[in-house]
C-alpha cells in the first residue's frame, strides 16, 4: 500500500520546488512516517497531486535515491531504502557485515566450478596458469533486496567447500574452519555503470552506479587464500576507510 504524505509547496519561496519536495519527503522518512520497505508514491501521482512538473518530481526523487533514502527496483517501483551497509577498513566478509548491522544475509549460488581456469585469478593467487581452482559466483541479498554480485576464486585445497555450505555460511567462516585465517588483503575499489546481466540480477537501471572491489587475501604464512571480484549496489552499500598521516 502506497502512503500519500501531506506536502506543502510554497511557490513564493526562493527554495527550488524540487528541493522543497525532497526536504519534506526526507523528513517523513527520518521521522518514521515512512518505514524501510514502504512503497513510495510514484512520480506521476506526486506530480498530479502537488501540481508539479514531472521533471521537478523526478529530480527530487533522484536526489533521495542518490542519498540512499529511496531504492528503485525494476518491476516493484520505488521503496524506502533499508539502512546502507557500511564496510569498514577491516578484513571481514559481506556476510559478516550484514550480520553485524542487523540485516539478514541471504545467498544464492549462481555458479560453482571446482575445476575452473583463469589466468588472472591464478596470477593473483600466485599459482601456475593451468591450476584448476574453485570458482564460485554468488548473489547476496540483504533480506529480499539484492545487494552484491560476488565472484571468488580459491586454491584447489578448498575444493571441498560445497554449494550447500555457501548458501548458509560466510565464505570466510568456511575458510577459517579449514585452517585459513586471513590476516591481510590488498583491495582496489572503483565505480562503473552496470552491465545488462548485473542490472537484471541487482534490479538496477542503466543510470544506476555500481561500486566495485577486487581483493586478494593472504593468510599469516603469506599464502594467498582468496581472490575476489565483486560489485555492489551504490544505494545500499558504502566503504568506510580510515587514512593516517605518514
CORDA-V330283 format. One record per pair of residues at least 24 apart in sequence whose ideal C-beta (glycine too) atoms are under 6 Angstrom apart, sorted by the first residue. I is the first residue (numbers start at 1). J is the second residue. D is the distance in Angstrom with one decimal. If there is no record, write none. Layout:
# CORDA-V330283
i = {I/I}
j = {J/J}
d = {D/D}
This chain:
# CORDA-V330283
i = {2/2/4/7/9/17/18/18/18/21/22/22/22/29/29/34/36/36/37/38/39/40/40/40/68/71/73/74/84/84/85/86/86/87/88/89/89/91/91/93/93/93/94/94/95/96/98/103/104/106/107/107/107/108/109/109/109/110/110/111/112/112/114/121/121/124/124/125/125/125/126/132/134/134/139/146/146/147/147/148/148/149/150/151/152/152/153/154/180/180/182/182/183/184/185/185/186/187/187/188/189/189/202/209}
j = {39/41/41/50/50/56/56/59/60/60/60/63/64/69/80/80/80/82/79/80/79/70/78/79/235/235/203/203/236/238/237/238/240/239/240/241/242/182/185/170/171/172/140/148/170/170/142/142/143/141/138/140/167/139/138/163/166/137/139/137/136/163/159/153/227/216/227/155/224/227/224/156/158/159/201/202/203/233/236/230/232/231/230/229/226/228/227/226/219/225/217/225/220/218/215/217/216/213/215/214/213/239/233/234}
d = {4.5/5.3/5.7/5.8/5.7/5.1/4.8/4.2/4.3/4.1/4.1/4.8/5.8/5.5/5.8/4.9/5.4/4.5/5.8/4.6/5.7/5.9/4.2/5.8/5.2/5.7/4.5/4.9/6.0/5.6/5.1/5.1/4.9/5.2/4.9/4.7/5.3/5.5/5.5/4.6/5.9/4.2/5.7/5.9/3.6/5.5/5.6/4.4/5.4/4.0/5.3/5.7/5.0/4.4/5.5/5.0/5.4/4.5/5.7/4.4/5.4/4.9/4.4/3.7/4.9/5.1/4.1/5.9/4.4/5.4/5.1/5.8/5.5/4.8/5.6/4.9/5.6/5.8/5.2/6.0/4.5/5.1/4.9/4.8/5.9/4.7/4.7/5.7/5.3/4.8/4.3/5.7/4.8/5.2/5.2/4.3/4.8/5.9/4.9/4.8/5.1/5.7/5.5/4.5}
